[in-house]
């Protein structure tokens, strides 16, 4: 599977991720010594501190309290970096697990479709559905369509079960706690993640599904790391409508290119040439 497009989708969709996760990674760095009022005064991360969280998400976000960092000889920036990296490592691990489950389940379904002689139609349908979701995701990021918030509600039941476990990790005063919190936070209902999981469904195997979700998570990583280490400035920039709109248009273009490829538009080798570089291609070429 071509993982470049899914990486770029994660990168462009980071403006959404900052709304969902930017507050917590920012608080992880602000918890260092000298950043909070005192080493003994915790920094409280509430739903309102998450910034531009999408409609419907606030009710699913737990208040997180980050304790002041160690006062040892480790440089403040190093402590910040370790906490932010630990959180994101946990988040990406949960993405990989979800991708492996999706890819494994889909592989079994595809084997059944192969036995019935439906493999090619099933792959084509999955490919079209994936790119349609990219179109919807692009519209969602541009705020031209907000129906993705209703899709996010599908995961609210799972998050309700995980939320109490996340609450037990506070105060998040060690890298180990940040790692565990990230691994739970990765299951927060998110339309971006769900769209990537649909791509993992067509990856062809559990391993490819996990790699697909890791590529998506890697795309979100640069902006979230920068947001965690640079404070609120980057989060404010990413929340600007123009930035979100530009990112959404790029994701929308990926989906449209994929649909054009599925329809074999652009003969003389164009549809199977340069356009494939920018399209999510199935694990078993459709």
Helices and strands as residue ranges (DSSP letters): H 4-12, H 14-17, I 18-22, H 23-30, E 43-45, G 47-50, G 58-60, E 64-66, H 76-116, H 119-141, H 148-152, G 153-155, H 156-167, H 175-185, H 191-201, H 206-230, H 232-238, H 241-262, G 274-278
